[in-house]
Amino acid sequence: MRRGVVWTPDLRYVDTHCHVDLYPNPTAIMQEAERESVGIVAVTNTPSAFEPMVRLASGFSNVVVALGLHPELAIEREAELQLVPGLIKKTPFLGEIGLDGTARDVRVAASQQRVLRTILAHANSDGPRVMTVHTRRAVQAARRGE
């Protein structure tokens, strides 16, 4: 993975938060974006999805892959945090990370907070990173102390 990402100046747009791996044909999406001069930050929902997405995006100069663990999957996939220290060195991009204030179960909210804190603890371990952050109703949840 490229650490010092510099997109070509001919890009017209950059989608900073695309779940390209969830499309039925992600390769077709990346090819179309490349033809249309669109850059993609391909966010991943789980650490285990990161390397497969890197392989899928290889050869596309318009696509970079972000390491993430979606807050809605935090409690189910919290064990995947063990992958973060090794994977985070492979990309300057983090996403999908954050909090989702729609969680009503305190265990889910606590898991989201642990996941986010752990990822952020590694975030600048070897240089700055660009982050795309999920914040659905997170401000209200934080104010309530959830």
N, C-alpha and C positions, 0 to 999 in steps of 0.2 A: 504494500500500500504506500502510496506517495505521501511523505510527511509534509513537504513544502509545496502544497497544492497551488498551482497557478493555472487557472483555466485560460484558454486561448481568448484573445480579445474579441473574437468574432461571436461570442455567445450573446444572444439577444436577451435571454432571461435565465434566471436560476430558480428552480423549485427547491426551496430550502427544507422541505419536509414532505418527502414522497415515500409511501409504502409500496415501492415498485415491485417488491417480491410477492406482494399479495395479489397482483394482477394475474389473470389467467395466462397471459403470455408476456412475462416481464421483458424478455429479449426484444419483442416487437415494440414495446413502450420505449425502451432505451434507444432502439434504432430510430424510431420516429423522432424522439427528442433530439438525437444527434443530427438528423436531417434538418430539423427546424432550428438548430443552434440553441438548444435549451440545455442548460446544466441541471443535474439532479443531485441532491443530497439524499441518498437512499437510506432512510432511517430503518432500523431493525427493531422488532418488538421484543426480542430475547437475545442474550449473548450467544446462544447456540445457533442463531440464525445469521450471525455476523459473517463467519467465514464462508458459508455457502453463498451469501450475497456477494462477497468479495470475488469469489470465483465466477459468479454469474456476470458481474460487472467488468471483469477483466477484459481489456481490449477496447473499452469505451472511455475515451478521454474526457467525455462530458459527465461522467458519473463518479461520485465519491461515496463511500459507504460509512455510515455513522453507527457506532456501537450504542445499543440501548437496551432497556428493559422497561416495557410499557407499564405504567402504574396499575392498569387494570389487570395485568398478569403477575404483579409483584408477589402476591401470596402464593400463587401456584409455582412460580419459577424462581423464588428467592434463592434456592440452592445454586442456581446458575451464577450467582455473584462470585463464586470461586473462579470463574473464567475471566472476570473483568481485568485483574492485574496483567495477565498475559496478552489479552486482546487489545487493551486500551493503547498499548504502545504501537499498534498497527494503523492508527487513524487519528487525525487531529479533530475529528467530528464526533459528537455525542448526541444521540437522539434515537429513539424516543425515550426520554427520561422525564421525571416530574412527579406531580401529585394529582390525584383526581378526587376532588371534594364531594363527589356523588356517592362515595363509599359510605355506607351506613354502619357497617360492622367495624368496631374499634380495632379488631385484629387485622383487618384489611388495611385500615389507615396506618396502623403501626408498621405493618410490613412495607407499605409504600414509603414511609419515612426512613426506615432502615435501608431500603434499597437506594433511595436517592442520596442519603448521607454517605453510604459506602461508595457509590459511583463518584460523587463529588470529592471524596477523600483521595481518590486516584486521579482526578481530572487533570491536574497540572503536574503530574509526576514527572513528565519529561517534556514539558513545553505547554504553551497555551492551547486551548481547544475552543472550537466553535460549538455551541450547544443549541439544540432545538428542544424547548421545554414544554411539556404538557402541563397545563394549569387549569383544567376545567374545575370551576368553583373552588379552587385551591385557596384563594385569598379568604373567602368566607369561612372555609374550614379552619384555616390557621387562626383567624380571629376568634373562633369559637373554642380554640384550644384542642381541636381534634388531631 
